[in-house]
Amino acid sequence: MLGGKLKAFWRLLRLELEPPPHRNQVANESVNAAKFPLSWTTCNVCVEENKVCKCDSIDVVVDEELKKEVNGDMDDGKRHVKANSSFTHAVINMVGMLIGLGQLSTPYALENGGWSSAVLLVGLGIICAYTSYLLGKCLEENSKSRNYQDIGQNAFGIRGRILASTFIYLEIFMALVSYTISLSDNLSTVFTGTQIYLPGIHLSTSQLLTIIAVLVALPSLWLRDLSSISFLSSGGILMSLVIFTTVGLTSVFGSVKPNHRIPVLQFHKIPGISGLYIFSYAGHIVFPNIYKAMKDPSQFTKVSITTFTLVTTLYTALAFMGAKLYGPEVNSQITLSMPRHLIVTKLALWATVLTPMTKYALEFAPFAIQLEHWLPNSMSSRMKMFIRGSFGSLLLVVILVLALLIPYFQHVLGLTGSLVSISICVIFPCAFYTKICWSHISKPLLVLNVTLIVIATFFAIIGTISSSKSLFKSIQNGHSH
């Protein structure tokens, strides 16, 4: 889901991992999140080898009004982003963070769970809006907090930070596996009829195409200045709207009629689809950064309500539209269900194919930042770059192998949502807020938070079990053929 020069579609995102003073910083999105566009924040010469770091200003968005200045504070050795993001800009940033990979599976989830499962989809949207509000309140309690990990540390000390960071890394890794599976599925559809054969290598055309695509993206992991790549990845909102529009156009053009009946409720499938639903709302790890960038943080609650209203409406409309159009035949990725002869389908497929290829280096950034912090300062910059690139290449190969071995998009995405995303989106924010505000939290709010933690934990357990069983069953069936 890439685009050209998109005004106001670059998102403010700085996934900071406690760097020492005057060290390079890169801002990056998570893939929950998966998640499509992002902005790459960097000093204008810091990332070049053997040059002095001079942090003057950076572009967080293409629009001049959305530029954020980064100034070096010589007193405390920390960099601060000038908070000048308006209400509208914050909504755009948050919407861009949320819509993405998860929307592809909402029609599949609704058709499998029944139309009444839309209550769960909408309910999770409301709950996630509430937990984003809790994150804002946690930031109010401690103005020094800058990101999700800081909130975790304020709540439970270093263990809270480690727990938050672990789940963030795990979500990024699992989302990248889902990205690669999506890449493989859509590539095989784009190149239908193409046959590739290499002597002595027993791999399908789809697998070979995926390997080629990943190898094309591999060199980007060795770059330190990724601003150009992040620019290519700035069109997520536009591409998400393109997918939504093209699904509707398949009906308008008369190729597909919305005459399928959606079952009322298939209760036994709810645990499996709950992970797909929650993954669609995974974006909380960057909400603190959006909060910090607002010139009027008191509007953050309104931003959350507006954003989740828009996103939930889009998800619900797409889910019903896709389920009505394709019924039981709907694919776990709606783009794969669309008529292949239509131009709009080809556009949607290519958008889905190109997205992961520009995301690997960007999503790897949090790992790279932490890795460089672990390396001794005495090590040369070239050696650091070699270690960083080698580790990134190895990680990408592992992701590729996993994607080829378990090419079951809906099960991996559902497992990611149930195992990781629901903790980041619901359980952790409620727990962090309750601990930080324990001395003055009201009894009704305490009951609400504890209730949400219990319910979310229940869904996390049954969703993880259900998705794991489905995944293992699919793997066994795949080996038997």
Buried (B, 14 or more C-beta within 10 A) or exposed (E): BBBEEBEBBBBBBBBBBBBEEBBBBBBBBBBBBBBBBBBBBBBBEBBEEEEEBEBEEBBBBBBEEBBBEBEBEEEEEBBEBEEBBBBEBBBBBBBBBBBBBBBBBBBBBBBBBBBBBBEBBBEBBEBBBBBBBBBBBBBBBBEEBBBBBBBBBBBBEEEBBBBBBEBBBBBBBBBBBBBBBBBBBBBBBBBEEEEBEEEEEEBBBBBBBBBEBBEEBBEBBBBBBBBEBBBBBBBBBBBBBBBBEBBBBBBEEEBBEBEBEBBEEBEEBBBBBBBBBBBBBBBBBBBBBBBBBBEEBEBBBBBBBBBBEBBBEBBBBBBBBBBBBBBEEBBBBBBBBBEEEBEBBBBBBBBBBBBBBBBBBBBBBBBBBBBBBEEEEEEEEEEBBEBBBEBBBEBBBEBBEBBBEBBBBBBBBBBBBBBBBBBBBBBBBBBBBBBBBEEEBEEEBBEBBEEBBEEBBEBBBBBBBBBBEBBEEBBEEEEEE
